[in-house]
Amino acid sequence: MGDDSSTISRINKDIELFTKNIKEIESINLNDNENEVLLRALSYFEDTKYYLEKGDLVTSFGCITYAHGLLDAIRLLHNII
């Protein structure tokens, strides 16, 4: 994954991007299945920060990547991306 400082920088950039992207769906009325996907994305997002704090950069990066994928699925369904 590269050195720790570049990995941490990348994870932090992805955290900022996730925070920006989630604001795009705040006003959308999601169905029950989409809400479940959103809850899972948010859970992975929280896991990202937890593992980053613990120094487990590989797991943190995996979590933020998965969180983005779930969020992107909702954004795609609603023609945001």
N, CA, C and O atoms as a Maestro MAE file, in Angstrom:
{
 s_m_m2io_version
 :::
 2.0.0
}

f_m_ct {
 s_m_title
 :::
 protein
 m_atom[324] {
  # First column is atom index #
  i_m_mmod_type
  r_m_x_coord
  r_m_y_coord
  r_m_z_coord
  i_m_residue_number
  s_m_chain_name
  s_m_pdb_residue_name
  s_m_pdb_atom_name
  i_m_atomic_number
  :::
  1 25 0.807 -1.196 0.000 1 A "MET " " N  " 7
  2 3 0.000 0.000 0.000 1 A "MET " " CA " 6
  3 2 0.848 1.258 0.000 1 A "MET " " C  " 6
  4 15 0.295 2.354 -0.093 1 A "MET " " O  " 8
  5 25 2.109 1.157 0.096 2 A "GLY " " N  " 7
  6 3 2.940 2.354 0.178 2 A "GLY " " CA " 6
  7 2 3.328 2.621 1.614 2 A "GLY " " C  " 6
  8 15 3.032 1.830 2.509 2 A "GLY " " O  " 8
  9 25 3.996 3.745 1.826 3 A "ASP " " N  " 7
  10 3 4.392 4.045 3.186 3 A "ASP " " CA " 6
  11 2 3.183 4.506 3.996 3 A "ASP " " C  " 6
  12 15 2.157 4.905 3.445 3 A "ASP " " O  " 8
  13 25 3.333 4.438 5.325 4 A "ASP " " N  " 7
  14 3 2.209 4.740 6.213 4 A "ASP " " CA " 6
  15 2 1.663 6.145 6.024 4 A "ASP " " C  " 6
  16 15 0.448 6.342 6.050 4 A "ASP " " O  " 8
  17 25 2.539 7.124 5.835 5 A "SER " " N  " 7
  18 3 2.045 8.498 5.727 5 A "SER " " CA " 6
  19 2 1.212 8.692 4.461 5 A "SER " " C  " 6
  20 15 0.211 9.407 4.493 5 A "SER " " O  " 8
  21 25 1.602 8.075 3.353 6 A "SER " " N  " 7
  22 3 0.805 8.220 2.128 6 A "SER " " CA " 6
  23 2 -0.505 7.443 2.244 6 A "SER " " C  " 6
  24 15 -1.530 7.876 1.718 6 A "SER " " O  " 8
  25 25 -0.479 6.307 2.923 7 A "THR " " N  " 7
  26 3 -1.698 5.526 3.121 7 A "THR " " CA " 6
  27 2 -2.666 6.289 4.022 7 A "THR " " C  " 6
  28 15 -3.860 6.355 3.731 7 A "THR " " O  " 8
  29 25 -2.168 6.856 5.096 8 A "ILE " " N  " 7
  30 3 -3.013 7.645 5.996 8 A "ILE " " CA " 6
  31 2 -3.608 8.836 5.251 8 A "ILE " " C  " 6
  32 15 -4.785 9.155 5.420 8 A "ILE " " O  " 8
  33 25 -2.803 9.481 4.441 9 A "SER " " N  " 7
  34 3 -3.280 10.614 3.653 9 A "SER " " CA " 6
  35 2 -4.393 10.183 2.702 9 A "SER " " C  " 6
  36 15 -5.397 10.882 2.561 9 A "SER " " O  " 8
  37 25 -4.219 9.051 2.059 10 A "ARG " " N  " 7
  38 3 -5.227 8.529 1.130 10 A "ARG " " CA " 6
  39 2 -6.519 8.200 1.861 10 A "ARG " " C  " 6
  40 15 -7.604 8.528 1.381 10 A "ARG " " O  " 8
  41 25 -6.413 7.556 3.013 11 A "ILE " " N  " 7
  42 3 -7.610 7.207 3.789 11 A "ILE " " CA " 6
  43 2 -8.333 8.486 4.217 11 A "ILE " " C  " 6
  44 15 -9.556 8.572 4.111 11 A "ILE " " O  " 8
  45 25 -7.590 9.465 4.694 12 A "ASN " " N  " 7
  46 3 -8.217 10.727 5.105 12 A "ASN " " CA " 6
  47 2 -8.901 11.427 3.936 12 A "ASN " " C  " 6
  48 15 -9.968 12.018 4.103 12 A "ASN " " O  " 8
  49 25 -8.297 11.364 2.766 13 A "LYS " " N  " 7
  50 3 -8.915 11.946 1.569 13 A "LYS " " CA " 6
  51 2 -10.223 11.228 1.255 13 A "LYS " " C  " 6
  52 15 -11.219 11.864 0.912 13 A "LYS " " O  " 8
  53 25 -10.218 9.900 1.372 14 A "ASP " " N  " 7
  54 3 -11.426 9.122 1.116 14 A "ASP " " CA " 6
  55 2 -12.500 9.385 2.169 14 A "ASP " " C  " 6
  56 15 -13.689 9.362 1.848 14 A "ASP " " O  " 8
  57 25 -12.110 9.631 3.409 15 A "ILE " " N  " 7
  58 3 -13.070 9.994 4.459 15 A "ILE " " CA " 6
  59 2 -13.748 11.316 4.095 15 A "ILE " " C  " 6
  60 15 -14.966 11.445 4.218 15 A "ILE " " O  " 8
  61 25 -12.967 12.287 3.653 16 A "GLU " " N  " 7
  62 3 -13.530 13.582 3.242 16 A "GLU " " CA " 6
  63 2 -14.485 13.410 2.064 16 A "GLU " " C  " 6
  64 15 -15.560 14.010 2.045 16 A "GLU " " O  " 8
  65 25 -14.102 12.598 1.086 17 A "LEU " " N  " 7
  66 3 -14.943 12.367 -0.083 17 A "LEU " " CA " 6
  67 2 -16.251 11.680 0.303 17 A "LEU " " C  " 6
  68 15 -17.314 12.045 -0.199 17 A "LEU " " O  " 8
  69 25 -16.179 10.694 1.186 18 A "PHE " " N  " 7
  70 3 -17.389 10.004 1.633 18 A "PHE " " CA " 6
  71 2 -18.325 10.992 2.320 18 A "PHE " " C  " 6
  72 15 -19.531 10.985 2.073 18 A "PHE " " O  " 8
  73 25 -17.770 11.838 3.181 19 A "THR " " N  " 7
  74 3 -18.566 12.842 3.890 19 A "THR " " CA " 6
  75 2 -19.254 13.782 2.904 19 A "THR " " C  " 6
  76 15 -20.414 14.146 3.099 19 A "THR " " O  " 8
  77 25 -18.552 14.171 1.860 20 A "LYS " " N  " 7
  78 3 -19.123 15.037 0.817 20 A "LYS " " CA " 6
  79 2 -20.222 14.300 0.060 20 A "LYS " " C  " 6
  80 15 -21.301 14.850 -0.158 20 A "LYS " " O  " 8
  81 25 -19.955 13.067 -0.340 21 A "ASN " " N  " 7
  82 3 -20.907 12.315 -1.152 21 A "ASN " " CA " 6
  83 2 -22.175 11.948 -0.395 21 A "ASN " " C  " 6
  84 15 -23.251 11.878 -0.989 21 A "ASN " " O  " 8
  85 25 -22.064 11.715 0.894 22 A "ILE " " N  " 7
  86 3 -23.255 11.317 1.650 22 A "ILE " " CA " 6
  87 2 -24.236 12.479 1.756 22 A "ILE " " C  " 6
  88 15 -25.442 12.267 1.882 22 A "ILE " " O  " 8
  89 25 -23.723 13.702 1.704 23 A "LYS " " N  " 7
  90 3 -24.600 14.871 1.753 23 A "LYS " " CA " 6
  91 2 -25.495 14.939 0.522 23 A "LYS " " C  " 6
  92 15 -26.579 15.519 0.577 23 A "LYS " " O  " 8
  93 25 -25.051 14.351 -0.586 24 A "GLU " " N  " 7
  94 3 -25.837 14.359 -1.814 24 A "GLU " " CA " 6
  95 2 -27.132 13.560 -1.693 24 A "GLU " " C  " 6
  96 15 -28.075 13.800 -2.447 24 A "GLU " " O  " 8
  97 25 -27.193 12.624 -0.764 25 A "ILE " " N  " 7
  98 3 -28.391 11.787 -0.661 25 A "ILE " " CA " 6
  99 2 -29.252 12.126 0.551 25 A "ILE " " C  " 6
  100 15 -30.259 11.459 0.791 25 A "ILE " " O  " 8
  101 25 -28.880 13.145 1.316 26 A "GLU " " N  " 7
  102 3 -29.638 13.494 2.515 26 A "GLU " " CA " 6
  103 2 -31.095 13.817 2.234 26 A "GLU " " C  " 6
  104 15 -31.957 13.500 3.054 26 A "GLU " " O  " 8
  105 25 -31.393 14.426 1.119 27 A "SER " " N  " 7
  106 3 -32.761 14.856 0.826 27 A "SER " " CA " 6
  107 2 -33.567 13.819 0.043 27 A "SER " " C  " 6
  108 15 -34.731 14.053 -0.282 27 A "SER " " O  " 8
  109 25 -32.954 12.683 -0.257 28 A "ILE " " N  " 7
  110 3 -33.633 11.648 -1.040 28 A "ILE " " CA " 6
  111 2 -34.440 10.749 -0.112 28 A "ILE " " C  " 6
  112 15 -33.973 10.354 0.956 28 A "ILE " " O  " 8
  113 25 -35.652 10.437 -0.538 29 A "ASN " " N  " 7
  114 3 -36.499 9.504 0.198 29 A "ASN " " CA " 6
  115 2 -36.107 8.087 -0.213 29 A "ASN " " C  " 6
  116 15 -36.457 7.635 -1.303 29 A "ASN " " O  " 8
  117 25 -35.392 7.396 0.647 30 A "LEU " " N  " 7
  118 3 -34.892 6.050 0.341 30 A "LEU " " CA " 6
  119 2 -35.906 4.996 0.752 30 A "LEU " " C  " 6
  120 15 -36.613 5.154 1.747 30 A "LEU " " O  " 8
  121 25 -35.968 3.922 -0.022 31 A "ASN " " N  " 7
  122 3 -36.823 2.807 0.382 31 A "ASN " " CA " 6
  123 2 -36.108 1.987 1.466 31 A "ASN " " C  " 6
  124 15 -34.961 2.272 1.809 31 A "ASN " " O  " 8
  125 25 -36.786 0.981 1.996 32 A "ASP " " N  " 7
  126 3 -36.226 0.196 3.102 32 A "ASP " " CA " 6
  127 2 -34.905 -0.478 2.731 32 A "ASP " " C  " 6
  128 15 -33.967 -0.485 3.529 32 A "ASP " " O  " 8
  129 25 -34.829 -1.038 1.535 33 A "ASN " " N  " 7
  130 3 -33.592 -1.703 1.112 33 A "ASN " " CA " 6
  131 2 -32.453 -0.709 0.972 33 A "ASN " " C  " 6
  132 15 -31.324 -0.994 1.372 33 A "ASN " " O  " 8
  133 25 -32.738 0.443 0.413 34 A "GLU " " N  " 7
  134 3 -31.712 1.475 0.258 34 A "GLU " " CA " 6
  135 2 -31.267 1.991 1.626 34 A "GLU " " C  " 6
  136 15 -30.087 2.277 1.829 34 A "GLU " " O  " 8
  137 25 -32.205 2.109 2.558 35 A "ASN " " N  " 7
  138 3 -31.832 2.514 3.919 35 A "ASN " " CA " 6
  139 2 -30.904 1.498 4.562 35 A "ASN " " C  " 6
  140 15 -29.975 1.872 5.278 35 A "ASN " " O  " 8
  141 25 -31.144 0.223 4.316 36 A "GLU " " N  " 7
  142 3 -30.274 -0.826 4.853 36 A "GLU " " CA " 6
  143 2 -28.872 -0.705 4.264 36 A "GLU " " C  " 6
  144 15 -27.882 -0.835 4.983 36 A "GLU " " O  " 8
  145 25 -28.788 -0.459 2.970 37 A "VAL " " N  " 7
  146 3 -27.489 -0.276 2.320 37 A "VAL " " CA " 6
  147 2 -26.787 0.956 2.909 37 A "VAL " " C  " 6
  148 15 -25.587 0.919 3.178 37 A "VAL " " O  " 8
  149 25 -27.533 2.035 3.103 38 A "LEU " " N  " 7
  150 3 -26.963 3.248 3.688 38 A "LEU " " CA " 6
  151 2 -26.438 2.988 5.101 38 A "LEU " " C  " 6
  152 15 -25.347 3.442 5.447 38 A "LEU " " O  " 8
  153 25 -27.192 2.270 5.908 39 A "LEU " " N  " 7
  154 3 -26.731 1.944 7.264 39 A "LEU " " CA " 6
  155 2 -25.444 1.129 7.241 39 A "LEU " " C  " 6
  156 15 -24.561 1.330 8.074 39 A "LEU " " O  " 8
  157 25 -25.342 0.224 6.299 40 A "ARG " " N  " 7
  158 3 -24.112 -0.568 6.180 40 A "ARG " " CA " 6
  159 2 -22.943 0.303 5.728 40 A "ARG " " C  " 6
  160 15 -21.823 0.145 6.213 40 A "ARG " " O  " 8
  161 25 -23.205 1.215 4.804 41 A "ALA " " N  " 7
  162 3 -22.152 2.133 4.357 41 A "ALA " " CA " 6
  163 2 -21.661 2.976 5.533 41 A "ALA " " C  " 6
  164 15 -20.458 3.163 5.714 41 A "ALA " " O  " 8
  165 25 -22.594 3.476 6.322 42 A "LEU " " N  " 7
  166 3 -22.217 4.288 7.489 42 A "LEU " " CA " 6
  167 2 -21.454 3.467 8.524 42 A "LEU " " C  " 6
  168 15 -20.540 3.974 9.174 42 A "LEU " " O  " 8
  169 25 -21.828 2.210 8.672 43 A "SER " " N  " 7
  170 3 -21.122 1.333 9.594 43 A "SER " " CA " 6
  171 2 -19.677 1.112 9.140 43 A "SER " " C  " 6
  172 15 -18.750 1.172 9.948 43 A "SER " " O  " 8
  173 25 -19.495 0.856 7.844 44 A "TYR " " N  " 7
  174 3 -18.139 0.710 7.314 44 A "TYR " " CA " 6
  175 2 -17.348 2.005 7.437 44 A "TYR " " C  " 6
  176 15 -16.140 1.982 7.674 44 A "TYR " " O  " 8
  177 25 -18.031 3.129 7.277 45 A "PHE " " N  " 7
  178 3 -17.382 4.435 7.431 45 A "PHE " " CA " 6
  179 2 -16.863 4.598 8.863 45 A "PHE " " C  " 6
  180 15 -15.735 5.046 9.069 45 A "PHE " " O  " 8
  181 25 -17.681 4.237 9.842 46 A "GLU " " N  " 7
  182 3 -17.250 4.307 11.239 46 A "GLU " " CA " 6
  183 2 -16.107 3.336 11.508 46 A "GLU " " C  " 6
  184 15 -15.171 3.659 12.240 46 A "GLU " " O  " 8
  185 25 -16.182 2.143 10.915 47 A "ASP " " N  " 7
  186 3 -15.099 1.171 11.055 47 A "ASP " " CA " 6
  187 2 -13.797 1.721 10.477 47 A "ASP " " C  " 6
  188 15 -12.717 1.478 11.016 47 A "ASP " " O  " 8
  189 25 -13.910 2.461 9.384 48 A "THR " " N  " 7
  190 3 -12.730 3.085 8.767 48 A "THR " " CA " 6
  191 2 -11.980 3.927 9.777 48 A "THR " " C  " 6
  192 15 -10.765 3.803 9.926 48 A "THR " " O  " 8
  193 25 -12.715 4.789 10.473 49 A "LYS " " N  " 7
  194 3 -12.094 5.690 11.451 49 A "LYS " " CA " 6
  195 2 -11.548 4.914 12.651 49 A "LYS " " C  " 6
  196 15 -10.488 5.249 13.179 49 A "LYS " " O  " 8
  197 25 -12.267 3.885 13.076 50 A "TYR " " N  " 7
  198 3 -11.822 3.067 14.206 50 A "TYR " " CA " 6
  199 2 -10.482 2.396 13.888 50 A "TYR " " C  " 6
  200 15 -9.535 2.478 14.670 50 A "TYR " " O  " 8
  201 25 -10.417 1.734 12.735 51 A "TYR " " N  " 7
  202 3 -9.182 1.023 12.381 51 A "TYR " " CA " 6
  203 2 -8.041 1.984 12.074 51 A "TYR " " C  " 6
  204 15 -6.880 1.661 12.327 51 A "TYR " " O  " 8
  205 25 -8.348 3.145 11.538 52 A "LEU " " N  " 7
  206 3 -7.317 4.156 11.314 52 A "LEU " " CA " 6
  207 2 -6.710 4.584 12.647 52 A "LEU " " C  " 6
  208 15 -5.493 4.709 12.777 52 A "LEU " " O  " 8
  209 25 -7.572 4.806 13.627 53 A "GLU " " N  " 7
  210 3 -7.099 5.202 14.962 53 A "GLU " " CA " 6
  211 2 -6.247 4.110 15.593 53 A "GLU " " C  " 6
  212 15 -5.287 4.403 16.305 53 A "GLU " " O  " 8
  213 25 -6.593 2.852 15.335 54 A "LYS " " N  " 7
  214 3 -5.848 1.711 15.889 54 A "LYS " " CA " 6
  215 2 -4.559 1.428 15.119 54 A "LYS " " C  " 6
  216 15 -3.736 0.625 15.557 54 A "LYS " " O  " 8
  217 25 -4.383 2.097 13.960 55 A "GLY " " N  " 7
  218 3 -3.169 1.886 13.170 55 A "GLY " " CA " 6
  219 2 -3.251 0.730 12.198 55 A "GLY " " C  " 6
  220 15 -2.252 0.371 11.575 55 A "GLY " " O  " 8
  221 25 -4.432 0.138 12.059 56 A "ASP " " N  " 7
  222 3 -4.627 -0.960 11.108 56 A "ASP " " CA " 6
  223 2 -5.043 -0.345 9.772 56 A "ASP " " C  " 6
  224 15 -6.227 -0.270 9.445 56 A "ASP " " O  " 8
  225 25 -4.046 0.088 9.015 57 A "LEU " " N  " 7
  226 3 -4.305 0.847 7.801 57 A "LEU " " CA " 6
  227 2 -4.920 0.004 6.682 57 A "LEU " " C  " 6
  228 15 -5.733 0.503 5.904 57 A "LEU " " O  " 8
  229 25 -4.539 -1.249 6.601 58 A "VAL " " N  " 7
  230 3 -5.082 -2.117 5.557 58 A "VAL " " CA " 6
  231 2 -6.588 -2.307 5.764 58 A "VAL " " C  " 6
  232 15 -7.366 -2.181 4.819 58 A "VAL " " O  " 8
  233 25 -6.989 -2.606 6.984 59 A "THR " " N  " 7
  234 3 -8.413 -2.789 7.266 59 A "THR " " CA " 6
  235 2 -9.169 -1.479 7.108 59 A "THR " " C  " 6
  236 15 -10.281 -1.461 6.581 59 A "THR " " O  " 8
  237 25 -8.574 -0.390 7.560 60 A "SER " " N  " 7
  238 3 -9.203 0.917 7.417 60 A "SER " " CA " 6
  239 2 -9.455 1.240 5.951 60 A "SER " " C  " 6
  240 15 -10.546 1.678 5.589 60 A "SER " " O  " 8
  241 25 -8.457 1.028 5.113 61 A "PHE " " N  " 7
  242 3 -8.603 1.300 3.685 61 A "PHE " " CA " 6
  243 2 -9.675 0.399 3.065 61 A "PHE " " C  " 6
  244 15 -10.467 0.849 2.238 61 A "PHE " " O  " 8
  245 25 -9.695 -0.859 3.464 62 A "GLY " " N  " 7
  246 3 -10.722 -1.768 2.957 62 A "GLY " " CA " 6
  247 2 -12.120 -1.314 3.338 62 A "GLY " " C  " 6
  248 15 -13.050 -1.400 2.535 62 A "GLY " " O  " 8
  249 25 -12.264 -0.837 4.551 63 A "CYS " " N  " 7
  250 3 -13.575 -0.371 5.015 63 A "CYS " " CA " 6
  251 2 -14.052 0.854 4.243 63 A "CYS " " C  " 6
  252 15 -15.215 0.916 3.844 63 A "CYS " " O  " 8
  253 25 -13.175 1.827 4.026 64 A "ILE " " N  " 7
  254 3 -13.605 3.034 3.327 64 A "ILE " " CA " 6
  255 2 -13.909 2.720 1.868 64 A "ILE " " C  " 6
  256 15 -14.803 3.325 1.277 64 A "ILE " " O  " 8
  257 25 -13.186 1.797 1.295 65 A "THR " " N  " 7
  258 3 -13.457 1.401 -0.088 65 A "THR " " CA " 6
  259 2 -14.833 0.754 -0.198 65 A "THR " " C  " 6
  260 15 -15.589 1.043 -1.126 65 A "THR " " O  " 8
  261 25 -15.148 -0.104 0.735 66 A "TYR " " N  " 7
  262 3 -16.452 -0.766 0.731 66 A "TYR " " CA " 6
  263 2 -17.565 0.246 0.998 66 A "TYR " " C  " 6
  264 15 -18.619 0.188 0.364 66 A "TYR " " O  " 8
  265 25 -17.340 1.168 1.927 67 A "ALA " " N  " 7
  266 3 -18.331 2.204 2.225 67 A "ALA " " CA " 6
  267 2 -18.642 3.022 0.978 67 A "ALA " " C  " 6
  268 15 -19.804 3.310 0.692 67 A "ALA " " O  " 8
  269 25 -17.602 3.394 0.236 68 A "HIS " " N  " 7
  270 3 -17.802 4.143 -1.008 68 A "HIS " " CA " 6
  271 2 -18.624 3.332 -2.013 68 A "HIS " " C  " 6
  272 15 -19.514 3.875 -2.668 68 A "HIS " " O  " 8
  273 25 -18.333 2.054 -2.134 69 A "GLY " " N  " 7
  274 3 -19.065 1.215 -3.084 69 A "GLY " " CA " 6
  275 2 -20.548 1.146 -2.755 69 A "GLY " " C  " 6
  276 15 -21.389 1.245 -3.648 69 A "GLY " " O  " 8
  277 25 -20.871 0.978 -1.485 70 A "LEU " " N  " 7
  278 3 -22.267 0.925 -1.080 70 A "LEU " " CA " 6
  279 2 -22.963 2.262 -1.328 70 A "LEU " " C  " 6
  280 15 -24.080 2.304 -1.843 70 A "LEU " " O  " 8
  281 25 -22.301 3.336 -0.962 71 A "LEU " " N  " 7
  282 3 -22.879 4.663 -1.173 71 A "LEU " " CA " 6
  283 2 -23.037 4.951 -2.660 71 A "LEU " " C  " 6
  284 15 -24.049 5.514 -3.077 71 A "LEU " " O  " 8
  285 25 -22.064 4.575 -3.450 72 A "ASP " " N  " 7
  286 3 -22.154 4.784 -4.895 72 A "ASP " " CA " 6
  287 2 -23.318 4.014 -5.505 72 A "ASP " " C  " 6
  288 15 -23.921 4.481 -6.472 72 A "ASP " " O  " 8
  289 25 -23.644 2.858 -4.967 73 A "ALA " " N  " 7
  290 3 -24.786 2.096 -5.476 73 A "ALA " " CA " 6
  291 2 -26.073 2.890 -5.297 73 A "ALA " " C  " 6
  292 15 -26.907 2.934 -6.201 73 A "ALA " " O  " 8
  293 25 -26.238 3.513 -4.141 74 A "ILE " " N  " 7
  294 3 -27.424 4.336 -3.901 74 A "ILE " " CA " 6
  295 2 -27.411 5.557 -4.821 74 A "ILE " " C  " 6
  296 15 -28.433 5.902 -5.414 74 A "ILE " " O  " 8
  297 25 -26.264 6.203 -4.937 75 A "ARG " " N  " 7
  298 3 -26.148 7.386 -5.797 75 A "ARG " " CA " 6
  299 2 -26.448 7.027 -7.247 75 A "ARG " " C  " 6
  300 15 -27.075 7.809 -7.962 75 A "ARG " " O  " 8
  301 25 -26.010 5.858 -7.684 76 A "LEU " " N  " 7
  302 3 -26.256 5.413 -9.051 76 A "LEU " " CA " 6
  303 2 -27.743 5.153 -9.279 76 A "LEU " " C  " 6
  304 15 -28.283 5.534 -10.317 76 A "LEU " " O  " 8
  305 25 -28.403 4.518 -8.333 77 A "LEU " " N  " 7
  306 3 -29.827 4.240 -8.454 77 A "LEU " " CA " 6
  307 2 -30.663 5.516 -8.570 77 A "LEU " " C  " 6
  308 15 -31.741 5.512 -9.164 77 A "LEU " " O  " 8
  309 25 -30.158 6.590 -8.001 78 A "HIS " " N  " 7
  310 3 -30.884 7.865 -8.008 78 A "HIS " " CA " 6
  311 2 -30.282 8.874 -8.989 78 A "HIS " " C  " 6
  312 15 -30.522 10.077 -8.888 78 A "HIS " " O  " 8
  313 25 -29.496 8.360 -9.937 79 A "ASN " " N  " 7
  314 3 -28.926 9.178 -11.015 79 A "ASN " " CA " 6
  315 2 -28.122 10.376 -10.525 79 A "ASN " " C  " 6
  316 15 -28.159 11.448 -11.129 79 A "ASN " " O  " 8
  317 25 -27.398 10.188 -9.428 80 A "ILE " " N  " 7
  318 3 -26.538 11.247 -8.916 80 A "ILE " " CA " 6
  319 2 -25.139 11.136 -9.529 80 A "ILE " " C  " 6
  320 15 -24.424 12.132 -9.647 80 A "ILE " " O  " 8
  321 25 -24.760 9.923 -9.914 81 A "ILE " " N  " 7
  322 3 -23.470 9.729 -10.596 81 A "ILE " " CA " 6
  323 2 -23.709 9.049 -11.922 81 A "ILE " " C  " 6
  324 15 -22.760 8.789 -12.663 81 A "ILE " " O  " 8
  :::
 }
 m_bond[323] {
  # First column is bond index #
  i_m_from
  i_m_to
  i_m_order
  :::
  1 1 2 1
  2 2 3 1
  3 3 4 2
  4 3 5 1
  5 5 6 1
  6 6 7 1
  7 7 8 2
  8 7 9 1
  9 9 10 1
  10 10 11 1
  11 11 12 2
  12 11 13 1
  13 13 14 1
  14 14 15 1
  15 15 16 2
  16 15 17 1
  17 17 18 1
  18 18 19 1
  19 19 20 2
  20 19 21 1
  21 21 22 1
  22 22 23 1
  23 23 24 2
  24 23 25 1
  25 25 26 1
  26 26 27 1
  27 27 28 2
  28 27 29 1
  29 29 30 1
  30 30 31 1
  31 31 32 2
  32 31 33 1
  33 33 34 1
  34 34 35 1
  35 35 36 2
  36 35 37 1
  37 37 38 1
  38 38 39 1
  39 39 40 2
  40 39 41 1
  41 41 42 1
  42 42 43 1
  43 43 44 2
  44 43 45 1
  45 45 46 1
  46 46 47 1
  47 47 48 2
  48 47 49 1
  49 49 50 1
  50 50 51 1
  51 51 52 2
  52 51 53 1
  53 53 54 1
  54 54 55 1
  55 55 56 2
  56 55 57 1
  57 57 58 1
  58 58 59 1
  59 59 60 2
  60 59 61 1
  61 61 62 1
  62 62 63 1
  63 63 64 2
  64 63 65 1
  65 65 66 1
  66 66 67 1
  67 67 68 2
  68 67 69 1
  69 69 70 1
  70 70 71 1
  71 71 72 2
  72 71 73 1
  73 73 74 1
  74 74 75 1
  75 75 76 2
  76 75 77 1
  77 77 78 1
  78 78 79 1
  79 79 80 2
  80 79 81 1
  81 81 82 1
  82 82 83 1
  83 83 84 2
  84 83 85 1
  85 85 86 1
  86 86 87 1
  87 87 88 2
  88 87 89 1
  89 89 90 1
  90 90 91 1
  91 91 92 2
  92 91 93 1
  93 93 94 1
  94 94 95 1
  95 95 96 2
  96 95 97 1
  97 97 98 1
  98 98 99 1
  99 99 100 2
  100 99 101 1
  101 101 102 1
  102 102 103 1
  103 103 104 2
  104 103 105 1
  105 105 106 1
  106 106 107 1
  107 107 108 2
  108 107 109 1
  109 109 110 1
  110 110 111 1
  111 111 112 2
  112 111 113 1
  113 113 114 1
  114 114 115 1
  115 115 116 2
  116 115 117 1
  117 117 118 1
  118 118 119 1
  119 119 120 2
  120 119 121 1
  121 121 122 1
  122 122 123 1
  123 123 124 2
  124 123 125 1
  125 125 126 1
  126 126 127 1
  127 127 128 2
  128 127 129 1
  129 129 130 1
  130 130 131 1
  131 131 132 2
  132 131 133 1
  133 133 134 1
  134 134 135 1
  135 135 136 2
  136 135 137 1
  137 137 138 1
  138 138 139 1
  139 139 140 2
  140 139 141 1
  141 141 142 1
  142 142 143 1
  143 143 144 2
  144 143 145 1
  145 145 146 1
  146 146 147 1
  147 147 148 2
  148 147 149 1
  149 149 150 1
  150 150 151 1
  151 151 152 2
  152 151 153 1
  153 153 154 1
  154 154 155 1
  155 155 156 2
  156 155 157 1
  157 157 158 1
  158 158 159 1
  159 159 160 2
  160 159 161 1
  161 161 162 1
  162 162 163 1
  163 163 164 2
  164 163 165 1
  165 165 166 1
  166 166 167 1
  167 167 168 2
  168 167 169 1
  169 169 170 1
  170 170 171 1
  171 171 172 2
  172 171 173 1
  173 173 174 1
  174 174 175 1
  175 175 176 2
  176 175 177 1
  177 177 178 1
  178 178 179 1
  179 179 180 2
  180 179 181 1
  181 181 182 1
  182 182 183 1
  183 183 184 2
  184 183 185 1
  185 185 186 1
  186 186 187 1
  187 187 188 2
  188 187 189 1
  189 189 190 1
  190 190 191 1
  191 191 192 2
  192 191 193 1
  193 193 194 1
  194 194 195 1
  195 195 196 2
  196 195 197 1
  197 197 198 1
  198 198 199 1
  199 199 200 2
  200 199 201 1
  201 201 202 1
  202 202 203 1
  203 203 204 2
  204 203 205 1
  205 205 206 1
  206 206 207 1
  207 207 208 2
  208 207 209 1
  209 209 210 1
  210 210 211 1
  211 211 212 2
  212 211 213 1
  213 213 214 1
  214 214 215 1
  215 215 216 2
  216 215 217 1
  217 217 218 1
  218 218 219 1
  219 219 220 2
  220 219 221 1
  221 221 222 1
  222 222 223 1
  223 223 224 2
  224 223 225 1
  225 225 226 1
  226 226 227 1
  227 227 228 2
  228 227 229 1
  229 229 230 1
  230 230 231 1
  231 231 232 2
  232 231 233 1
  233 233 234 1
  234 234 235 1
  235 235 236 2
  236 235 237 1
  237 237 238 1
  238 238 239 1
  239 239 240 2
  240 239 241 1
  241 241 242 1
  242 242 243 1
  243 243 244 2
  244 243 245 1
  245 245 246 1
  246 246 247 1
  247 247 248 2
  248 247 249 1
  249 249 250 1
  250 250 251 1
  251 251 252 2
  252 251 253 1
  253 253 254 1
  254 254 255 1
  255 255 256 2
  256 255 257 1
  257 257 258 1
  258 258 259 1
  259 259 260 2
  260 259 261 1
  261 261 262 1
  262 262 263 1
  263 263 264 2
  264 263 265 1
  265 265 266 1
  266 266 267 1
  267 267 268 2
  268 267 269 1
  269 269 270 1
  270 270 271 1
  271 271 272 2
  272 271 273 1
  273 273 274 1
  274 274 275 1
  275 275 276 2
  276 275 277 1
  277 277 278 1
  278 278 279 1
  279 279 280 2
  280 279 281 1
  281 281 282 1
  282 282 283 1
  283 283 284 2
  284 283 285 1
  285 285 286 1
  286 286 287 1
  287 287 288 2
  288 287 289 1
  289 289 290 1
  290 290 291 1
  291 291 292 2
  292 291 293 1
  293 293 294 1
  294 294 295 1
  295 295 296 2
  296 295 297 1
  297 297 298 1
  298 298 299 1
  299 299 300 2
  300 299 301 1
  301 301 302 1
  302 302 303 1
  303 303 304 2
  304 303 305 1
  305 305 306 1
  306 306 307 1
  307 307 308 2
  308 307 309 1
  309 309 310 1
  310 310 311 1
  311 311 312 2
  312 311 313 1
  313 313 314 1
  314 314 315 1
  315 315 316 2
  316 315 317 1
  317 317 318 1
  318 318 319 1
  319 319 320 2
  320 319 321 1
  321 321 322 1
  322 322 323 1
  323 323 324 2
  :::
 }
}
